[in-house]
């Protein structure tokens, strides 16, 4: 039986797979940049955002880190709450 890493290595050799992974990573990096910019523009710390969301600062740190590492995708509801805490609204632009 192949390990997870072996399966991933095999899949990354397929045409288009690595390009798609890179595209997703870029989108997540752009989303993280937008969230961090919203928090910075609002002059808020992670603890401030957490308090406004009714959670704890480590949860906000995990959210931001998860986008940086690509290991977790937050729900739309969580993104809305985060942005609302920063005085922003989530808007979708589809092209």
NUTI-679116 format. One record per residue (C-alpha): residue number from 1; residue in one letter; x, y, z; chain. Coordinates in Angstrom, 1 decimal, padded with zeros to 4 digits. Layout:
BEGIN
<atom k="NUM" r="A" xx="X" yy="Y" zz="Z" c="A"/>
...
// end
This chain:
BEGIN
<atom k="1" r="X" xx="000.0" yy="000.0" zz="000.0" c="A"/>
<atom k="2" r="X" xx="001.3" yy="003.4" zz="-001.0" c="A"/>
<atom k="3" r="X" xx="001.8" yy="006.2" zz="001.6" c="A"/>
<atom k="4" r="X" xx="000.0" yy="009.5" zz="001.3" c="A"/>
<atom k="5" r="X" xx="003.2" yy="011.2" zz="000.3" c="A"/>
<atom k="6" r="X" xx="003.8" yy="008.6" zz="-002.5" c="A"/>
<atom k="7" r="X" xx="000.3" yy="009.1" zz="-003.8" c="A"/>
<atom k="8" r="X" xx="000.7" yy="012.9" zz="-003.8" c="A"/>
<atom k="9" r="X" xx="004.1" yy="012.6" zz="-005.6" c="A"/>
<atom k="10" r="X" xx="002.5" yy="010.4" zz="-008.2" c="A"/>
<atom k="11" r="X" xx="-000.5" yy="012.7" zz="-008.7" c="A"/>
<atom k="12" r="X" xx="001.8" yy="015.8" zz="-009.0" c="A"/>
<atom k="13" r="X" xx="003.4" yy="014.2" zz="-012.1" c="A"/>
<atom k="14" r="X" xx="000.1" yy="014.2" zz="-014.0" c="A"/>
<atom k="15" r="X" xx="-000.3" yy="017.0" zz="-016.5" c="A"/>
<atom k="16" r="X" xx="-002.3" yy="019.8" zz="-015.1" c="A"/>
<atom k="17" r="X" xx="-002.3" yy="018.6" zz="-011.5" c="A"/>
<atom k="18" r="X" xx="000.7" yy="020.7" zz="-010.3" c="A"/>
<atom k="19" r="X" xx="-000.6" yy="023.7" zz="-012.2" c="A"/>
<atom k="20" r="X" xx="-004.0" yy="023.4" zz="-010.5" c="A"/>
<atom k="21" r="X" xx="-002.3" yy="023.0" zz="-007.1" c="A"/>
<atom k="22" r="X" xx="-000.3" yy="026.2" zz="-007.7" c="A"/>
<atom k="23" r="X" xx="-003.5" yy="028.1" zz="-008.8" c="A"/>
<atom k="24" r="X" xx="-005.3" yy="027.1" zz="-005.6" c="A"/>
<atom k="25" r="X" xx="-002.2" yy="028.1" zz="-003.5" c="A"/>
<atom k="26" r="X" xx="-002.2" yy="031.5" zz="-005.3" c="A"/>
<atom k="27" r="X" xx="-005.9" yy="032.0" zz="-004.6" c="A"/>
<atom k="28" r="X" xx="-005.5" yy="031.1" zz="-000.9" c="A"/>
<atom k="29" r="X" xx="-002.5" yy="033.5" zz="-000.6" c="A"/>
<atom k="30" r="X" xx="-004.6" yy="036.3" zz="-002.2" c="A"/>
<atom k="31" r="X" xx="-007.4" yy="035.6" zz="000.3" c="A"/>
<atom k="32" r="X" xx="-005.0" yy="035.6" zz="003.2" c="A"/>
<atom k="33" r="X" xx="-003.5" yy="038.9" zz="002.0" c="A"/>
<atom k="34" r="X" xx="-007.0" yy="040.4" zz="001.8" c="A"/>
<atom k="35" r="X" xx="-007.9" yy="039.2" zz="005.3" c="A"/>
<atom k="36" r="X" xx="-004.7" yy="040.6" zz="006.8" c="A"/>
<atom k="37" r="X" xx="-005.2" yy="043.9" zz="004.9" c="A"/>
<atom k="38" r="X" xx="-008.7" yy="044.2" zz="006.3" c="A"/>
<atom k="39" r="X" xx="-007.5" yy="043.5" zz="009.8" c="A"/>
<atom k="40" r="X" xx="-004.6" yy="046.0" zz="009.4" c="A"/>
<atom k="41" r="X" xx="-006.9" yy="048.7" zz="007.9" c="A"/>
<atom k="42" r="X" xx="-009.2" yy="048.3" zz="010.9" c="A"/>
<atom k="43" r="X" xx="-006.3" yy="048.6" zz="013.3" c="A"/>
<atom k="44" r="X" xx="-007.2" yy="045.3" zz="015.0" c="A"/>
<atom k="45" r="X" xx="-005.0" yy="042.6" zz="016.6" c="A"/>
<atom k="46" r="X" xx="-005.9" yy="038.9" zz="016.3" c="A"/>
<atom k="47" r="X" xx="-007.3" yy="039.2" zz="019.9" c="A"/>
<atom k="48" r="X" xx="-009.5" yy="042.1" zz="018.8" c="A"/>
<atom k="49" r="X" xx="-010.9" yy="040.2" zz="015.9" c="A"/>
<atom k="50" r="X" xx="-011.4" yy="037.2" zz="018.1" c="A"/>
<atom k="51" r="X" xx="-013.4" yy="039.2" zz="020.7" c="A"/>
<atom k="52" r="X" xx="-015.6" yy="040.6" zz="018.0" c="A"/>
<atom k="53" r="X" xx="-016.2" yy="037.2" zz="016.6" c="A"/>
<atom k="54" r="X" xx="-016.9" yy="035.7" zz="020.0" c="A"/>
<atom k="55" r="X" xx="-013.9" yy="033.4" zz="019.9" c="A"/>
<atom k="56" r="X" xx="-010.3" yy="033.3" zz="021.2" c="A"/>
<atom k="57" r="X" xx="-007.2" yy="034.8" zz="019.7" c="A"/>
<atom k="58" r="X" xx="-005.6" yy="031.3" zz="019.0" c="A"/>
<atom k="59" r="X" xx="-008.6" yy="030.5" zz="016.8" c="A"/>
<atom k="60" r="X" xx="-007.8" yy="033.6" zz="014.7" c="A"/>
<atom k="61" r="X" xx="-004.1" yy="032.7" zz="014.6" c="A"/>
<atom k="62" r="X" xx="-005.1" yy="029.2" zz="013.4" c="A"/>
<atom k="63" r="X" xx="-007.4" yy="030.6" zz="010.7" c="A"/>
<atom k="64" r="X" xx="-004.7" yy="032.9" zz="009.3" c="A"/>
<atom k="65" r="X" xx="-002.1" yy="030.2" zz="009.5" c="A"/>
<atom k="66" r="X" xx="-004.3" yy="027.7" zz="007.8" c="A"/>
<atom k="67" r="X" xx="-004.6" yy="029.9" zz="004.8" c="A"/>
<atom k="68" r="X" xx="-000.8" yy="030.5" zz="004.8" c="A"/>
<atom k="69" r="X" xx="-000.2" yy="026.7" zz="004.8" c="A"/>
<atom k="70" r="X" xx="-003.1" yy="025.6" zz="002.7" c="A"/>
<atom k="71" r="X" xx="-003.9" yy="022.9" zz="005.2" c="A"/>
<atom k="72" r="X" xx="-007.5" yy="024.1" zz="005.8" c="A"/>
<atom k="73" r="X" xx="-010.1" yy="026.1" zz="004.0" c="A"/>
<atom k="74" r="X" xx="-012.3" yy="028.2" zz="006.2" c="A"/>
<atom k="75" r="X" xx="-016.0" yy="028.2" zz="005.6" c="A"/>
<atom k="76" r="X" xx="-017.7" yy="031.2" zz="003.9" c="A"/>
<atom k="77" r="X" xx="-019.5" yy="031.8" zz="007.2" c="A"/>
<atom k="78" r="X" xx="-016.2" yy="032.1" zz="009.0" c="A"/>
<atom k="79" r="X" xx="-014.8" yy="034.5" zz="006.4" c="A"/>
<atom k="80" r="X" xx="-017.9" yy="036.6" zz="006.7" c="A"/>
<atom k="81" r="X" xx="-017.6" yy="036.8" zz="010.5" c="A"/>
<atom k="82" r="X" xx="-013.9" yy="037.6" zz="010.3" c="A"/>
<atom k="83" r="X" xx="-014.5" yy="040.4" zz="007.7" c="A"/>
<atom k="84" r="X" xx="-017.5" yy="041.7" zz="009.6" c="A"/>
<atom k="85" r="X" xx="-015.3" yy="041.9" zz="012.7" c="A"/>
<atom k="86" r="X" xx="-013.0" yy="044.1" zz="010.6" c="A"/>
<atom k="87" r="X" xx="-015.8" yy="046.3" zz="009.4" c="A"/>
<atom k="88" r="X" xx="-015.8" yy="044.8" zz="005.9" c="A"/>
<atom k="89" r="X" xx="-018.1" yy="042.7" zz="003.8" c="A"/>
<atom k="90" r="X" xx="-017.4" yy="039.6" zz="001.8" c="A"/>
<atom k="91" r="X" xx="-018.1" yy="040.2" zz="-001.9" c="A"/>
<atom k="92" r="X" xx="-017.7" yy="037.7" zz="-004.7" c="A"/>
<atom k="93" r="X" xx="-016.4" yy="038.6" zz="-008.1" c="A"/>
<atom k="94" r="X" xx="-016.6" yy="035.8" zz="-010.7" c="A"/>
<atom k="95" r="X" xx="-014.8" yy="036.1" zz="-014.0" c="A"/>
// end
